């Protein structure tokens, strides 16, 4: 059931939902730019809230709109596809040139934190994709709503970024 052939429409739906959510987050952040660059608890929480609502929300909405043929096993595929677009495309290919330019010495601590960050992203997107499919199959939105608060983990990312808790050069290596 993991094959792209069996779920190729889901692969496209995941791309559309993920990039719609990211675009909506960016538009919101640019519209209130001075707020979103101010280190404060409301700012950190706002970053988390945007992720908690938009990423799983659009994952669900796109399934409702496009109505692909679903089974419970495709929920796992959908989650993996969502994670793919963040980890491989957004943070992989698009930031790869930065990685080539920056001269960052090897650090086991940074490597471990990077691995943990990407694994948590995989788990989170897997959960959102699976819960979106489950909510549609069971015709009960509670399955999606249960997964949404986990997006608040982006509050921690905002804190680290805005307070420079990790120096920018090191942060770039973590994000890669």
N, C-alpha and C positions, 0 to 999 in steps of 0.2 A: 504493500500500500504506500510505500515511500516513493514509488517511481513517479517521475515527472510526467510521464505519459498518462498515467491514470488520473492525475490531478493538475494538469497543465492550466486549466482555467483558474484553479485556486492559486496558482503561482502568480498569475496576472492580477487577480483580485487582491492578493496580499501586497503586491507592489503598489497598486492604486491606493489601498487603504493606508499603508504605511507612509507613503510620500504625501498623501493628503493631510494626514495628522501632523507630519513634520512641517509642512508648509503652513498649516494653521497655527502651529506653535510659533514659528518664525514671524508670521504676520502679527500675531498678538504681541510678541516680545518687541518687535520693531515699532509697533503702534504706541507702546508705553515704554519706550527705550530708557528714559531716565529712571523709571521705577525698577526695571529689570537689571540695571547695572549697579544698583545701590545695595550694598551688603546689609541685609536686615532679615529678621525672622519672617516677616510677611513676604519678602521677595523669595526666600528659599522655599517657603510653603507654596507660593504661587507657581514656581517651576514644577514642583511635585504635583500640584493640582492639575496643571495643564497636561502633564504626561498621564496622570491617572484617569483623566476624562477623555482626552483626545485619542490616544493610541488604542486602547481597547474599544472605545466608542466607535471609531471609524472601522476597526476590524469587524465589529458586529454589523454596523450600518451597511457596509459594502456586501456582506453576505446576504442581508435582507434584500437589498436592491437587486443584486445579480442572480440570486437564487440558484447557486450551483447545486449539483447533486451531491449530497453529503452523507457520510456515514461517520460514526464516532471515530474511526481510525484516521479519517481525513482531518479531524480536529488537531491531531498531533502534527500532521504535515503542514497544516495552515500555520500553526505556531512556529514551526521550524522555518517556514518561508518568511514570516514576519521578522524573525531573528536574522535570517540571511540578509535581508535588505538593510538592517542596521549594521550588523557586524561586518559583512563582506563588502557591501556597496558603500554605505554612508561613511563608516569609520575605517574601512579597509582601502578600497580603491581611491576614494576621493582624498584621503589624507596620506596616501602612500608617497606622493612627491615630497611632502613635508618631512617624512621619515628619512628620505634619501638626502635631503639638504641638511637636516640637523645632525650634529655630531654629538650623540648621546652615549656616554660610557655605559657599559653593561652594569646592571644592578639587579641582584637576585630579588631584592625587595620590590623593585619596580616591575620585574617580570611576574612575580607572584601576584601583585596587586592588579596588574593588567589581566592576567588569566582569571582571577576572581571576578573582575569587572565584566569581562566578556561572558563568563559562565553564568553570572547572575542575569545578564541581558538575555542569554539564551533561555534560561529557565522562565524568566518573566514573560517573554514573548510567546514561548510555548504555552504557558498558562493562559495568556490572553487569547491566543488562537483557539486553543482547546475549549475554553469557557464560552467563547463566541459561538462555536459550532454546537456545543452542548445546549446553550440557551435557545438556539433555533430548533434543534431537534426535540427538545423537551417542551418547547413553547413556553419557556419560563425565564424571564429576564434576570431572575435572582442569581443564576449561574454566572452571568456576566458581571453583575454588581458586586459579587463576592470577590472577583479578581481585580477590580478597579483600584482599590486603595493601595495596592502594592506599587503603583506608579509613583507614590509619594517618595520612593527611594531617590527620585531625581532631586529632591530637596537637599540631600546630602551632596550630590554632585554640584549643585548651585553653590552651596556653602563653600566647598573646596575651591571652586573656580573663582568666586567673587572675593573671598578672603585671602586668596593666594596661599592657602594652607599648604599647598604643594607648589613650588616654583613653576612658572609657566613652561620652561623647557622640559622639566620632569613631567609635568602634566601632559604635554604633547606625547611623550613616550608612553605614558599610561594609556592614553586614548587610542594609540595605534595598536 
